[in-house]
Amino acid sequence: MASITSPGIGSGLDVTSLVNSLVTAEGQPAAQRLDTREAKLQAQLSALGSIKSAISTFKGAVGNLTSLSAFQRRTASSSNTDLFTAAISGKPVAGSYEIEVTQLAKAHKLASSAFAEVSAAVGTGTLTFQFGDPTKPAQNVIITDDNNSLAGVRDAVNAANIGVRASIVNGDDGYQLVFSAENAGTDNSLRISVAENPADGSNTDLNGLSRLAYDPDAVVGDGKNLTEVSVAKDAIVMIDGIQVTSSTNTISDAIAGVTLTLKTEEIGTKATLNIGLDKTSASSSVEGFVNAFNSLVGTFNQLSGYNAETKQGGVLIGDSSLRGILSQLRGVMGNPVSGVEGTYRALADLGIKTQADGTLTLDKAKLTAALDSNFDDIGRLFAATGTATDSLVEYTSSTTATRVGNYAVSITQAAARGSYSDAASSVSSLTVDASNDTFAIEVDGIASGSISLTQKTYASGTELAAELQSRINGDSALSAAGVSVLVSFDGTRFTFTSERYGSASNVEITTVADVTASGAIGLTANASAGVAGQDVAGTIGGITATGAGQYLTGAGAAEGLKILVQGDSVGARGSISFSRGVADQLDGLLGGLLATDSFLNARTTGLQSQIEGIGEQREALALRLDALEARYLKQFTALDALMSRMQSTSNFLAGQLASLPGAYSGSKDK
């Protein structure tokens, strides 16, 4: 059976307290050193977090100025918002315009004949919706036995989401199906053709699904089987006495950079549109930039400086790397912007100067004067910009690798779109019937399904071209891939042109229903009739650039410089001057400081590693103190046993001595 021991019971010593005191005395200095070291590291880690947060905040303020559009904003206001409202959609020229709204755009609406019930059967087949704008693709809605009721047709059209809404009105004569164009204007006027299934010999009579056919050029009973309850109208507005017609009540192409929303038509009533420069927004962005930098400097000073009043230094006092960061930032902000010419080439030209404590001060009067005198040029002092001398060459974007400079642009090949036109085929008939109403086409490598044309005799080749374009662009496979064509008629033959530029652009008619019959209306499947598109080719700064459609991207010093090249001209196309403004330079610098491989992150990782190391040292100290405690307990236990034995011996000897003859054992009186 194991014995029960209690340290000190034999000697009377408080062995446990002695051992604990000795172990504490041994471990306390080391523990305090570790605590002090960890507290310092944690403070430095927190300080670096504050530094990175301040840098991130400043980067956000800088980001508001990296785009030239931040300095090209305009304001628009209407003197009569009941008549029209205005919004900025680009970079309009400041000025005022006199506006008169003489007609609002209205949507086209068609109503069917009356039915006794909403569940009444209408018919089966395919409804094809076409619009007044021939460039809009035709849209098909299939009606089957499952949805051939009045309500079923309504739901099928609405579910197709094709730009037409269907509803049912319960009138005096019964239930009528109403088709409404979702968008106003004659470009969205409706034409509805029918392909009944099963075929009953006519798709235009007043039987079956044909009752929903509507051809504005036909007569009732022969294709014009719906009643027009609302005529499609375009909006008409007079701008400084010039008539502008629009298919919608939102006009964005009359005054460049301004979108007008028409509210009320009122002939004879005129209102004023005022367009001004948005100087307030630009000024606020610059002020935000100055304030954010000053906040950054304040954070740096607090963490790395010395407070003479409190006689305390910051956690990162004397840190040379932080001084280096501020030095780099001030270097960017203090130097003139290379590649920018004119009055405003440095921040000081706008009234932004550095004070003795390292913060910035803004002379608002000087900034206001600069915005008043040269509003559009101020942005080049901050943003990355490219200015082309050719009006058909446009700067698009750049990368961090793009170097500041002036680059000559030379074009050896203009961008082109793929097209298809069979020179051997001419149009000899404008009649489409069952023998020539179907074909298939491939656009930009995407094959269409079988495309069906409306069977009729077309009034002109232009009308048939519109039908071809509408049907092709309405094909589900082509529209899903985002490809489309333009179809034109030159009086002899049709030309099918892809709307995409570049080498991937191509058009080919792959199949026709009947070679002879389709050839009569100018449709032939001739693989050699297609001409592939081509990418723009040329040089930027004398070095061969990469072309993709109309876009050319530079190499070498112009690496990443992307420009849009329009027009057909080849040869020298002027030059493009690229510059990096203060905000763009700062944005790159600040991004580097916040990158995962930055020295700030490296220092953070190092501090975290040291803190983890302190944890390991604590564990090692605990193990060492445990061993020391065990050793002390062993030693004091041995001492306790020895003293216990000595006490026993002492007691024994005392007893023996007391029992010896003549030994004193009491008082003298006995």
Helices and strands as residue ranges (DSSP letters): H 15-63, G 68-71, E 74-78, E 84-88, E 95-103, E 109-111, E 125-131, E 139-143, H 150-160, E 164-171, E 174-181, G 186-188, E 190-196, G 208-212, E 227-230, E 235-239, E 242-246, E 250-251, E 258-262, E 271-277, H 279-304, E 306-307, E 312-313, H 320-334, G 347-350, E 352-354, E 360-362, H 364-378, G 379-381, E 384-388, E 393-397, E 405-413, E 417-420, E 431-432, E 438-443, E 446-447, E 451-452, E 456-457, H 461-473, H 476-481, E 485-489, E 494-501, E 507-512, H 515-520, G 527-529, E 530-531, E 537-540, E 543-544, E 546-548, E 551-553, G 556-558, E 562-565, E 571-580, H 582-594, H 599-658
